Amino acid sequence: MTTSLDNLKDFTIGQMMTEGHLEQCRFSHRLVEILAKATRNENLEISREFAEFDDDGDFFMSMDSEHVPVTQWCEIEDCNEPYYWSILMFRDPYDNSSRVVGLRSDGSANFYLVKII
């Protein structure tokens, strides 16, 4: 599998609207804070902040908890598979801006975040 940004840059809006897998998620505010700080990450460096994130393994929040709605797109159904990019789309609860972030892991469970918008 490739470890470059090339396949992330190849995704199109049309592809995201007609192919792949869309899922509605509920993320904790702590997780969204990390995602919102993503940079362009042109050198594809490991996200230390994401790697150190510990929310008891519960990225998805229960229905009655405070959460941030996130739409996740992936080219395959299991968005958590290593080497596949997930595109996370959400409204930043702190400044109300739209955010689009690429997320993927490698075979060693290192996570990479890339700011798209």
QUIRALIN-V258769 format. One line per field, one symbol per residue. phi: phi as a letter, one per 30 degrees, with the letter a starting at -180 (. if undefined). burial: + if it has 24 or more other ideal C-beta (glycine too) atoms within 12 Angstrom, else -. Layout:
phi = ???
burial = ???
//
This chain:
phi = .dccdedddddcdedddbbibcbcbbcdddddeddddecdhedhcddddddddbbhicddcddccdabdbcccbdbdddcdeicdcccbacddcbiddbbbcbabcdcidcbcbdcb
burial = -------+--+----+---+--+-++++-+++-+++-+--+--+--+--+--+-----+-------++-++++++---+---++++++++-+------+++++++-----++++++-
//
